[in-house]
Structures are given as C-alpha cells and as structure tokens.
Amino acid sequence: MVRPWSECFPGRIRLRPARSLNVDAFATRIDDIRDVSLERLQALSISVGWPHRAEDWRFLLEVGQGVVALDEIGRVIGSAMWFSHGESFATVGMVITLPRLQTNGTAHWLMRHVLSELPGRDLRLNATRAARRLYKSLDFQAEKTVFQYQGAVRLSEDRPESTVDGTVGPLGSRDLAAVVAADRIAFGVNREILLKKLFDQSVGYGLYRGGQLCAFALCRPFGRGHVVGPVVATTDEDAMAVVRPHLAAREGMFVRLDTPLETGDFTDLLSQSGLPIYDTVLTMSLGKRLAAFEQASAMPFLTYGLTSHTLG
C-alpha cells in the first residue's frame, strides 16, 4: 500500500529519495533525462501507446527538465518531467513506466524525485485513468476533466456561413505580447518563454476587435498529425472563429484538440468537423489552484484548448 505523500513528507519538506531502487529483482538508478537519446525516449512513450515523435520529445527537452529510471544495463524503464513557469509554479508530465513495471513503485519513485526538485511550488498535471491513484497518493487534488478530441478533419460542404464579430488573421511576432497577456489571464501564470518557443513552430490565428486581441489559437505538428492549442478566448463564438481556419487548412488531416469544455457550440464544432472524443484525462493540482478553469463570466479570458496534456 502506498502511503500518502503528506505522511511521507509532512509539510512538503524537501527530502531527496534514494538514487537507486530495487525493481523486479534488479537495481534501478536515476539519471538526467537529457543524458538519454531521443530514440530511447521515443521507444519508452511508444511502449505505452503515446504518439510522441522524436521531434516532440526534442521540444519538451528544450522547455523542461526531467529524470529517467535506468536498469542495470542502461535501458530506460521510466521517465518524469517538469516545466517551470517562474519560481512558484510548474506543470508535471511525461510520467511513464514500462507496462510490465507499472505496479511496482517505479512511477512513485520517479514522482518523489520530481517533487524533491520543486519544494513549495504549486503544481498541475493531467492524469490518465491508470495514474490517478498514484497522484492521489501524493496529495494531488482533482480539478477538471479534459476531453481529447481527435480525428481526420471533415468539413461539411453545406455548413452555414459563419459570422465573426471582429477581424481574424494570422499571428506574427508583433502579436506575441498580446498573446502572452491573454494566456497569463486564462492559464493563471506567465508562460512567455514557452509561448515564444511555440511561436517558432506554430501557425497562429488571432481575433481582433477595436485593436484588441480577443482570442487566439496556435497549431503545430505533433504526434500523428497536428495539435491545436493553446486556444484562449472569452466566448464559444470567439474560440470557434480562431479555430476554424486551422481546421479548414487541414481538411483530411489528423488533428487533435484537448479542451476542458464539456458541452456547447465550441465542442459541437469539433465533433461536426470529424473530431470525436477519443479519451479523457483528469487535471489535478498540488497547492494553489490556478485560474485556467474558471467560468467565462468571471474571467476576461478562458482556456478553450490546452497546449498539450504535458504542458497544460
């Protein structure tokens, strides 16, 4: 039985776990994730059915930190990463263990290493069904279900013409400051460094009214095709206005969008465009809960689409 994190580490005191662990009759050691090749990391994610390409792993290594578990002959049997935004907040992700080792404590050991590197920080992650018990044992609290929409885009020829209150156009470097400001309100922390890197590999659309950015959506290559996110807006209509150009440009292609919205015109657009719900994850937090999932009536901006499960 796994003891709750609060019992193991009262007050979240920074205590470093052991650098080695006996796993399945062999010793396992911890190492920096950057010391492992992209090919070996991709093989690990493939083992659990995750779609990450080597390029996706490369981007995560550029924006985050992490650890891996290695067996006695150097094989990668697990990983965990964290992505800091300032000194008080981070997201946690890419917590993977080989399927045959998922019940022997390796993931818990990796998470203890992550938490020892982030003492006192507010944390957020997106938990698969299989991992929820692990995170609950570490005192993470449930926030919101996130719905994973994905599929080959199919746009109906007889779809009604959409009307937009404002002007939708491509985003450029001149729009970055406005995007960062809107995302900070919607997500709850400043993610300028991450968004700058996302701009380098994404196509973006923004909705402007009266010279003010009212919504934006980025789209980049990921996994089997493309992922749309982050998407930030105030209303379903504004969110749809900046997502439609991405869908229109990728008709017939595989597209994914992860949203915390359960119903409404925005999710209807996704379903009607060939992107059904494929799966769900549960957003969980440790420490202060941020603003990302507040109601639109109380927030000038709302998160309609995540950057990814790992990055939030």
N, C-alpha and C positions, 0 to 999 in steps of 0.2 A: 504493500500500500504506500502510495506517495504522500508524504507529509506536506501540508500546506506551506507555501513559501513564508507566510507570516510566522509560522512556528519555527522554521529552519533559520530564518534571518529576521528576527524581530526588529522593527523599525527600519527595515531595508538597509541594514549596516553592510558596508562593503566588505564581504568576506570572499576570498578567492577560492574556488573549488580546486580539487586536485588536478594536476596536469596530466594524469593518466587514469584509466578506468579499465577494470577487467570486464570485458564484454564477450559473452558467448564463448567462454573458455580461452579468450586471447586478450592481450593487453591492447588498449587503445590510447592514443595520445592526441593532444590538441595542437593545432598549428594555425598560423595566419592564413586566411583564405587566399590572399594574394600570392602565396607561395605555391599554389596549385594551378595546373594548366587549365585553360578554358575547356579543353576536350574532356578532361576528367570531371569538371564541374557539370558540364552538359550531360555526361553519362549518368551522373547522380540524379539530375532532375528528370531525365528520361525514364529512369528506373521507377519513378512514382507517377509517370504519365503526365508530367508537366511539359508544356510546349516550348520552353525557352531554347532559343538558338544560342550559339556561341556569342553572337553579337549582342544578344540581350544580357547575357552574363557579363560581357565586357562593360556595358553601360552601368550595370549595378556595381561593379567593382570600381568604376570611376567616381560614383557618387556616394558609396557607402563603405563600411568596414565589416569584417566578419571573421569567423573561425570555422575550421573544419575538424572533424574527427578522422584520424587515420589509424588503420590497423597495423599490425607488426611489420608488414611488408610494404607499407605506404599506400595502400588502397584507400580511397576516400569512401567513408561509410556514413558521413553525415555533415551537415553544414548549418550555419545560422548567421544572419547578417543584421546590421542595424544601420539606420540612416538618420543622422543628426540634423536638426534644424535649430541652430542656436545652442545655448548651454542648458536649456531646461526641457527640451522635447526631442523625441526620436520615434521613428517607426521601426518595427521589427519584422523581418520576413526571411524568405528562403530557408526556413527551418525544415530540413529534410533529413530523413534517415532511410537507409536501405530497407525495403519492405520486410525482410526477414529479421530486422533488428528493431522494429518499431514498438515492441512491448518490453524491451529490456533496460530502459532507462537512459539510452543514449541521448534522446532528444531533451530530456530533463537536464542531463549533464551539460549539454550544449547551451541550453537556455540559462542555466546558472552562470555560465561564463559570460553570456551576453549581459545579464543583469548586474554582474560584478563590474562590468565596464561602464555602466550607466547609473551609478548610485544617485537616488533622489530625483531622477528625471521622470517626467510624465511620458508614458509610452502608449503606443497604439499599434495594433496588428489586426490582420484579418485571418480568422481561424477556419480551417476546413472542419468538417464534422469529426474526422478522426482525431484532430488535435485539440478540440475544445476542452476535453478533460484535463489534458496537460496544462493548458493555460489557466484553467480554473484553479488547479492545484497551486499555481504561482500567484494567485490572488487577482488575476485579470478579471474584469467585470464586463458583462455583455452590454453593448451599446445598441447595435442596429444590424439587421440582416442586409447584406448586399447581394443584388441579383446580377448574375453573369449572363448577359445576352450575347449570343454569337451565332454566326452562320454566313452563308453566301448572300450578299445583298441582292434583293429582288424588288425593284420599284415598279409599282403598278402604272400602266400606261394611262389609265383613266383616273388617276389620283387628282383630287381637286387642286387648283392653283392656290398656293399659299401666299398670304399677305403678311408683310413684315412691317412692323412699326419701327422704322429706322433704316439704316444702311448696313448691309452685310458685305464684308470684303476681306481679302487676305490680310493676315497679320504680318508685320515686319518688325525689325529691331526697334523702330520708333515706338512700337506698341508695348514693348516689354514691361516698362514701368507700370503702365495701367493694368496689365495682366497680373503682375506681381501683387499690386494693391488689391485687386478684386479677389485673387486667390487667398491672400492673407486673411481677408474678412471671412470668406467661405470656409477655409480649412482651419483657421484659428492660430496659425503661426506663419512667419515669413519664410517662404521657400524660394527665395530669389536665386540661390545658387543652383538648385535643381531645375528651376524653370529656364534659366539661361542655357543649361545643357540640353533640356528638352527642345528648346527653340532650334538648336543646331541640327536636330534630326527629325523635326516635325513640320507638317503643314498646319497652319492655323487659320481660323476664321473668327472675326470679331463682329459684334453688332454695336453700332454707334447710334446714339440719339443726342442731338444738340451738342455734338462734340465730346460726349462722354461715353466710355466703354460700358455697355450694359450686359454683355455676355461674351464668352469666348469658348472655343473648343479646339484642342490640338489633336492631331492624328499622326501616328508614326508606325513604321514596320515593327511587328512583334509576333513571335510565335508562328502560327500557321498563315498569318496574313498581316492585318493591321489592327491596332487598338486605338479607339477614340477616347481621349482623356488626357488631362483633366477637362471637364466641362463645367463651367461656372456660369450661373445666370440667376435671375430673380423669379422668373415665371416659366411655366412649361413652354409658352409661345416663344420666348426669347431663346430658351435652350434648343428648341427644335430649329429655330432659324439658323443657328450656327452649326448644328449637326447635319442638317440636310445636305449642304454642299459636300461634306465628306462622304456621305452615302452615295450621292449622285456620281461622284468621281470614281467610285469603287464598285459600281454595279457588276455583279457576277463574282466579285472577290470576297474572300473570307474577312469578316470584320467582327470585332468584339468590343463591347462597351459594358462596364461594370457600374451599376447605379444603386444608390440606397433607396430610390423611389420604388414603391410597391405597385402603385396604380397611377393612372392619369393619362393625359394626352401625350406626354413625352414617352412613356413606356409603350403606349399604343403605337406610336410612330416606329419604334424599334421592332415590335412584333410584326407590324404590317409591312416592314421593309426586309423581311426574311431573316430576322434575328430573334429567334425564340429564346426563352430562358433555358440555359444549359445546366446551371448549377447555382448554388448559393454559398456564401461564406458569412461568418459572423464577426463583425467588428467588435473588438474587445479592447479595454483600456486598463492601464495601471496608473493610478494617480489621478490628476485632474482630467476631467473630460473636456474636450475642446468643442469648437463651435460647428463642426462640419455638418452635423445632422439636425440642427435647429430648424424650426419651421420657417418657411419663407416670410411669413407675416412679421416675424421678429428680426429678420436678417435682411440687409440690403443685397446680399449675395448668398447663394446656396450651392452646394456641391451636387451637381447632377450626374457627373461621371468621374470616377476615380482615375488617377494616373495609372495605377495598377494595384493588384492585391498587395504587393510588397511595399510599394511606395505610398499608398493611401490616396 
